[in-house]
Amino acid sequence: MYILIIVRSTLTKHNIQSIIHSPYPTRLIPETKDLEKQIITSLVNDLEIAEACGSIGVVVHFGTTKSLDVLEGYKK
């Protein structure tokens, strides 16, 4: 957590805004309930990091699905 305080302080000192990027394995189309829980936990962690750094947001990509039709996956 200490490093996040340094990051926030440095960004504030130099008037820099930041945006956090979620890890690429995170995808918003979970194929199982277990995977859905893991994704939610990961996203909450990303949001907490963004808040600690003073970031204005988190970039998350939709990802892909191997078991659903593309349109069905996006609807989910």
N, C-alpha and C positions, 0 to 999 in steps of 0.2 A: 504493500500500500504506500510505502514511503516514496517509491519511484513515481507513483501517480501524483503525489503532492508536488514533487519537483517538476514534473511535466506541466501540471496546471499552473504553477507559479511562473515557469518560464514562458509559457504561452501568454499568460496574462501580462507579464512584464513587457513583452514585445508586441502586444496587441494582435496576436495571431489567433484566428479561429480554426478549430480542427473538427474533422469528421472521422469517426472510427469506422473501420471496415470489419465486418463479421468474417470469421474464417470461411474459406471457400467450401469446406465440407458441409457447412450449415445450409440446409435447403428448406424451403417453406412448404414442401409437398411430402410430408411424411407418409411412409407406406405401412407403418404399424403404429400401434398405440405406444409401445416402448420407445420407438424412434421419435414420436411426437413429443413425449416427455423429455427426452434428451435435448431435442431442438429447443424447446421452451426454456429449459434450464440454461442452455448455452446463450440464448438470446437475452435472458434476464442478466446473465453475467456480462454480456457485451454492453448492455444498457448501464449497468452499474459502473463499468470501467469508463464509459463515455461521460457519465455524470461526474465521476471522480476527477477526470481530466478537464472538465469544463467544456467538453465537445458539444457541438450543436446537434449531433445526430449520429445514427449508425446506418451504414450501407449494408443491405442484405439482398442477395440475389435469389430469385425464385428457385433456381436449381432445376433438376430434371427428375423424371420418374421412369422407372423401368417396367412397372407393372400396370400403369394406368395409361389410357389414351391421353395425349397432350392436353386437349381441351378439358377433359375430365379432371386432370391434375390441377390445372389452373383454377377451375371452379372450386376445388377442395380448399 
